[in-house]
């Protein structure tokens, strides 16, 4: 049985998802057709493994992504038979299948109405809350999704993934201050998450680009702090070094006359910025070089990020030559 079906499949590439979905007939054939929630059923059925339900759920999602609705419904049917059709997670999986097979927005609107009805019955149904928010966003109703997500966070304020999703939606609307606040909430629960530190740095760079004259320096300085923290937590984190170089490049290009920006925010001194810029440039160069040389321990980077780092280094070199 595919070990990868025990891991979330949402981030897999289309080719990887198709490969998993093609295993559906074999997996469904080798495993019992259905279990019952009755305790007596265990006397007459094959042993139930701890992983089978994770496999069925992930296989269902892979099949939905590849258009194999028949196999997806078979997986869902087995889950419903085992856990019943009123279990919170089962309700969300049934909703997911309906969403994936809906023919138009009218049908999707009906699914939203069903979610609202379920939440009226139980406003603590977290899986349904998340399906509603995801569906609103997928339909392009971002303001409504933000409102729903804020309502969900009133019910469950300790969900870091929800705060991260809220930050992402705020970014799409250009609301960078709100996005920064949401990401800071994520760090309350995961203070050592280097990717979130770097994301805060990236949003600070976006805020700097949209700030009025005289205001960007504060955001660039904040970005430097966040990127430094991300690479302190993960010393070979490419996005951290890439962001640090971008932020320090901006500060060097627009060197302030004062050590404080107009709002009184303390800025790093010039020598510190230069040292950080040099360190980021050298580390990016090392990552790109060793990845390109196919060294064994340097192959885990995303190809797009490597290409972006190479382009950034090339553009910096060109400026130095001129």
C-alpha positions as CSV (number, residue, x, y, z in Angstrom):
1,X,0.0,0.0,0.0
2,X,1.3,3.4,-0.9
3,X,3.1,4.9,2.1
4,X,2.5,8.4,0.7
5,X,-1.2,8.0,1.2
6,X,-0.6,8.3,5.0
7,X,0.6,11.9,4.4
8,X,-1.5,14.9,3.3
9,X,-1.9,14.9,-0.5
10,X,-3.1,18.5,-1.0
11,X,0.4,19.7,-1.9
12,X,1.3,17.0,-4.3
13,X,1.9,17.8,-8.0
14,X,-0.7,16.8,-10.6
15,X,1.6,13.9,-11.7
16,X,2.1,12.6,-8.2
17,X,-1.7,12.9,-7.5
18,X,-2.5,11.0,-10.7
19,X,-0.1,8.2,-9.7
20,X,-1.7,7.8,-6.3
21,X,-5.3,7.9,-7.8
22,X,-4.4,5.2,-10.2
23,X,-3.8,2.9,-7.3
24,X,-7.4,3.2,-6.1
25,X,-8.7,0.0,-7.8
26,X,-6.0,-2.1,-6.2
27,X,-6.3,-0.5,-2.8
28,X,-10.1,-0.8,-2.8
29,X,-9.9,-4.5,-3.9
30,X,-7.4,-5.5,-1.3
31,X,-9.2,-4.0,1.6
32,X,-12.6,-4.9,3.1
33,X,-15.5,-3.2,1.3
34,X,-17.1,-1.7,4.4
35,X,-16.9,-1.8,8.2
36,X,-19.9,-1.1,10.4
37,X,-20.0,1.1,13.4
38,X,-21.6,-1.8,15.4
39,X,-19.2,-3.4,17.9
40,X,-20.5,-6.8,16.8
41,X,-19.2,-6.3,13.3
42,X,-15.6,-6.9,14.5
43,X,-16.6,-10.6,15.0
44,X,-17.4,-11.1,11.4
45,X,-15.1,-8.7,9.5
46,X,-11.4,-8.6,8.7
47,X,-9.1,-6.8,11.2
48,X,-9.3,-3.0,11.0
49,X,-5.9,-1.3,10.7
50,X,-5.2,2.1,12.3
51,X,-4.1,3.6,9.0
52,X,-6.9,2.5,6.7
53,X,-9.1,5.5,7.3
54,X,-6.3,8.0,6.6
55,X,-5.6,6.1,3.4
56,X,-9.3,6.2,2.3
57,X,-9.5,9.9,3.0
58,X,-6.4,10.8,1.2
59,X,-7.2,8.4,-1.7
60,X,-10.6,10.1,-2.0
61,X,-9.0,13.5,-2.3
62,X,-6.6,12.3,-4.9
63,X,-9.4,10.7,-6.9
64,X,-11.4,13.9,-6.7
65,X,-8.5,15.9,-8.0
66,X,-8.1,13.6,-11.0
67,X,-11.8,13.3,-11.8
68,X,-12.3,9.7,-10.6
69,X,-15.6,10.4,-8.9
70,X,-16.6,6.7,-8.8
71,X,-13.5,5.7,-6.7
72,X,-13.9,8.8,-4.5
73,X,-17.5,7.9,-3.7
74,X,-16.5,4.4,-2.9
75,X,-13.9,5.7,-0.4
76,X,-16.5,8.0,1.1
77,X,-19.1,5.3,1.3
78,X,-16.7,3.1,3.4
79,X,-15.9,6.0,5.7
80,X,-19.6,6.8,6.2
81,X,-20.4,3.1,6.9
82,X,-17.7,3.0,9.6
83,X,-18.3,6.3,11.3
84,X,-21.9,7.2,10.5
85,X,-23.1,10.2,8.4
86,X,-23.4,12.7,11.3
87,X,-19.8,12.7,12.4
88,X,-18.3,16.2,12.0
89,X,-15.4,15.1,9.8
90,X,-17.6,12.8,7.7
91,X,-20.0,15.7,7.1
92,X,-17.0,17.8,5.9
93,X,-15.9,15.0,3.6
94,X,-19.4,14.6,2.1
95,X,-19.4,18.4,1.5
96,X,-16.0,18.2,-0.2
97,X,-17.3,15.5,-2.6
98,X,-20.3,17.7,-3.4
99,X,-18.1,20.7,-4.0
100,X,-15.8,18.7,-6.3
101,X,-18.7,17.3,-8.4
102,X,-20.8,20.5,-8.5
103,X,-21.7,21.6,-12.0
104,X,-22.1,25.3,-11.4
105,X,-22.1,28.1,-8.9
106,X,-25.8,27.6,-8.2
107,X,-25.0,24.1,-6.8
108,X,-22.1,25.6,-4.9
109,X,-24.4,28.2,-3.3
110,X,-26.7,25.3,-2.2
111,X,-23.8,23.6,-0.5
112,X,-23.0,26.9,1.3
113,X,-26.6,26.9,2.5
114,X,-26.2,23.4,3.8
115,X,-23.0,24.4,5.6
116,X,-24.9,27.4,7.2
117,X,-27.7,25.0,8.3
118,X,-25.1,22.6,9.9
119,X,-23.4,25.5,11.7
120,X,-26.8,26.7,13.1
121,X,-27.2,23.3,14.6
122,X,-23.6,23.3,16.0
123,X,-21.4,26.4,15.7
124,X,-18.5,24.4,17.1
125,X,-18.3,22.1,14.0
126,X,-14.8,23.0,13.0
127,X,-14.5,20.9,9.8
128,X,-17.7,22.5,8.4
129,X,-16.4,26.0,9.3
130,X,-13.3,25.3,7.4
131,X,-15.1,23.8,4.4
132,X,-17.4,26.9,4.2
133,X,-14.4,29.2,4.3
134,X,-12.5,27.3,1.7
135,X,-15.5,27.2,-0.6
136,X,-16.1,30.9,-0.3
137,X,-12.5,31.6,-1.2
138,X,-12.5,29.2,-4.1
139,X,-15.6,30.9,-5.5
140,X,-13.8,34.3,-5.4
141,X,-15.8,35.6,-2.5
142,X,-12.7,36.7,-0.5
143,X,-14.4,39.4,1.6
144,X,-17.1,36.9,2.7
145,X,-14.4,34.3,3.4
146,X,-12.5,36.8,5.6
147,X,-15.7,37.6,7.5
148,X,-16.4,33.9,8.0
149,X,-12.8,33.2,9.0
150,X,-12.9,36.0,11.6
151,X,-16.2,34.5,12.9
152,X,-14.5,31.1,13.1
153,X,-11.6,32.5,15.1
154,X,-14.1,33.9,17.6
155,X,-15.1,30.3,18.2
156,X,-11.6,28.8,17.9
157,X,-9.0,31.5,18.5
158,X,-6.1,29.0,19.0
159,X,-6.0,27.6,15.5
160,X,-2.6,28.7,13.9
161,X,-3.6,27.4,10.5
162,X,-6.7,29.6,10.5
163,X,-4.6,32.7,11.4
164,X,-2.2,31.9,8.6
165,X,-5.0,31.5,6.1
166,X,-6.5,34.8,7.3
167,X,-3.1,36.5,6.8
168,X,-2.9,35.1,3.3
169,X,-6.4,36.5,2.4
170,X,-5.5,39.9,3.8
171,X,-2.4,39.9,1.6
172,X,-4.5,39.3,-1.5
173,X,-6.6,42.4,-0.6
174,X,-3.5,44.5,0.1
175,X,-4.3,44.8,3.8
176,X,-0.7,44.3,5.0
177,X,-1.1,45.6,8.5
178,X,-3.9,43.1,9.2
179,X,-1.9,40.3,7.6
180,X,1.1,41.1,9.8
181,X,-1.1,41.0,12.9
182,X,-2.5,37.6,11.9
183,X,1.0,36.2,11.3
184,X,2.1,37.4,14.7
185,X,-0.8,35.4,16.1
186,X,0.6,32.4,14.4
187,X,3.9,33.0,16.1
188,X,2.2,33.0,19.5
189,X,1.5,29.3,18.9
190,X,4.6,28.4,16.9
191,X,7.4,30.9,17.9
192,X,10.1,28.8,16.3
193,X,8.4,28.5,12.9
194,X,11.1,29.9,10.6
195,X,8.8,29.9,7.6
196,X,6.3,32.1,9.3
197,X,9.2,34.5,10.4
198,X,10.2,34.7,6.8
199,X,6.6,35.2,5.7
200,X,6.3,38.1,8.1
201,X,9.5,39.5,6.4
202,X,7.9,39.1,3.0
203,X,4.7,40.9,4.0
204,X,6.8,43.7,5.5
205,X,8.5,44.1,2.2
206,X,5.1,44.3,0.5
207,X,4.0,46.9,3.0
208,X,7.2,48.9,2.3
209,X,6.5,48.9,-1.4
210,X,3.0,50.3,-0.8
211,X,4.0,52.8,1.9
212,X,4.1,56.5,1.3
213,X,7.4,58.4,1.0
214,X,9.4,58.3,4.2
215,X,7.4,55.3,5.7
216,X,9.1,52.3,3.9
217,X,12.2,52.3,6.1
218,X,10.4,51.0,9.1
219,X,9.0,48.1,7.1
220,X,12.4,47.3,5.6
221,X,14.0,47.3,9.0
222,X,11.2,45.0,10.3
223,X,11.7,42.7,7.3
224,X,15.5,42.5,8.1
225,X,14.7,41.4,11.7
226,X,12.2,38.8,10.6
227,X,14.5,37.3,7.9
228,X,17.4,37.2,10.4
229,X,15.3,35.3,12.8
230,X,14.2,32.8,10.2
231,X,17.8,31.9,9.2
232,X,18.8,31.8,12.9
233,X,16.2,29.1,13.3
234,X,17.1,27.3,10.0
235,X,20.6,28.1,8.9
236,X,20.1,26.9,5.3
237,X,16.7,28.4,4.6
238,X,16.8,29.9,1.1
239,X,13.8,32.1,1.4
240,X,15.2,33.7,4.5
241,X,18.5,34.6,2.8
242,X,16.7,35.7,-0.3
243,X,14.5,38.0,1.6
244,X,17.4,39.3,3.8
245,X,19.3,40.3,0.6
246,X,16.2,42.0,-0.9
247,X,15.6,44.0,2.3
248,X,19.2,45.0,2.9
249,X,19.5,46.0,-0.8
250,X,16.6,48.3,-0.4
251,X,18.0,49.8,2.8
252,X,21.4,50.3,1.2
253,X,19.9,51.9,-1.9
254,X,17.8,54.3,0.3
255,X,20.2,55.0,3.1
256,X,18.4,57.2,5.7
257,X,20.1,60.3,7.0
258,X,18.9,59.5,10.5
259,X,19.1,56.3,12.6
260,X,15.4,56.6,13.1
261,X,12.6,56.7,10.5
262,X,10.0,59.6,10.6
263,X,7.9,57.6,13.0
264,X,10.7,57.1,15.5
265,X,11.4,53.5,14.6
266,X,15.1,52.5,15.2
267,X,16.9,51.5,12.1
268,X,20.0,49.3,11.8
269,X,23.3,51.2,11.3
270,X,24.9,51.2,7.9
271,X,27.8,48.8,8.7
272,X,25.4,46.2,10.1
273,X,23.2,46.4,7.0
274,X,26.3,45.9,4.8
275,X,27.5,42.9,6.8
276,X,24.0,41.3,6.6
277,X,23.8,41.9,2.9
278,X,27.2,40.4,2.3
279,X,26.4,37.3,4.4
280,X,23.1,36.8,2.6
281,X,24.8,37.2,-0.8
282,X,27.5,34.6,0.1
283,X,25.0,32.1,1.5
284,X,22.7,32.4,-1.5
285,X,25.7,31.9,-3.8
286,X,26.7,28.8,-1.8
287,X,23.2,27.3,-2.0
288,X,22.9,27.9,-5.7
289,X,26.3,26.6,-6.4
290,X,26.1,23.4,-4.4
291,X,22.5,22.7,-5.6
292,X,23.7,23.1,-9.2
293,X,26.6,20.8,-8.5
294,X,24.1,18.1,-7.4
295,X,25.7,17.7,-4.0
296,X,23.8,15.1,-2.0
297,X,22.6,17.2,0.9
298,X,21.7,20.3,-1.1
299,X,18.9,18.9,-3.4
300,X,15.8,19.7,-1.3
301,X,15.2,23.2,-2.6
302,X,12.4,24.2,-4.9
303,X,13.6,24.6,-8.5
304,X,11.7,27.9,-8.8
305,X,13.3,29.3,-5.7
306,X,16.8,28.3,-6.9
307,X,16.1,30.1,-10.2
308,X,14.9,33.2,-8.4
309,X,18.0,33.3,-6.2
310,X,20.3,32.9,-9.2
311,X,18.5,35.8,-10.9
312,X,18.8,38.0,-7.9
313,X,22.6,37.3,-7.6
314,X,23.1,37.9,-11.3
315,X,21.3,41.2,-11.1
316,X,23.4,42.3,-8.1
317,X,26.6,41.3,-10.0
318,X,25.5,43.4,-13.0
319,X,24.9,46.4,-10.8
320,X,28.4,46.1,-9.3
321,X,30.0,45.8,-12.7
322,X,28.3,48.9,-13.9
